[in-house]
């Protein structure tokens, strides 16, 4: 039968945010990876975007994790980002 695993706890309820920065170019990779970068709202190298931590965003990050730097923001940083 196998072991049943609990589904991952979503960070949506906690309101966590992620700071996502493109560190490497998508040139030379599958075109879908470039489209994923654009779908995250990143348009040029070293650009940073702040996104809510959802399963959809996590899936996109997982697909192109070799191109990105991702940081979770704490409450103080979230307030600072919100003020911008």
Secondary structure in CASP SS format (residue, H / E / C, confidence):
PFRMAT SS
TARGET T0000
AUTHOR 0000-0000-0000
METHOD secondary structure of the structure
MODEL  1
X C 1.00
X C 1.00
X C 1.00
X C 1.00
X C 1.00
X C 1.00
X C 1.00
X C 1.00
X C 1.00
X C 1.00
X C 1.00
X C 1.00
X C 1.00
X C 1.00
X C 1.00
X C 1.00
X E 1.00
X E 1.00
X E 1.00
X E 1.00
X E 1.00
X E 1.00
X C 1.00
X C 1.00
X C 1.00
X C 1.00
X C 1.00
X C 1.00
X C 1.00
X C 1.00
X H 1.00
X H 1.00
X H 1.00
X H 1.00
X H 1.00
X H 1.00
X H 1.00
X H 1.00
X H 1.00
X C 1.00
X C 1.00
X C 1.00
X C 1.00
X C 1.00
X C 1.00
X C 1.00
X C 1.00
X E 1.00
X E 1.00
X E 1.00
X E 1.00
X E 1.00
X C 1.00
X C 1.00
X H 1.00
X H 1.00
X H 1.00
X H 1.00
X H 1.00
X H 1.00
X H 1.00
X H 1.00
X H 1.00
X C 1.00
X H 1.00
X H 1.00
X H 1.00
X E 1.00
X E 1.00
X E 1.00
X E 1.00
X E 1.00
X E 1.00
X C 1.00
X H 1.00
X H 1.00
X H 1.00
X H 1.00
X H 1.00
X H 1.00
X H 1.00
X H 1.00
X H 1.00
X C 1.00
END
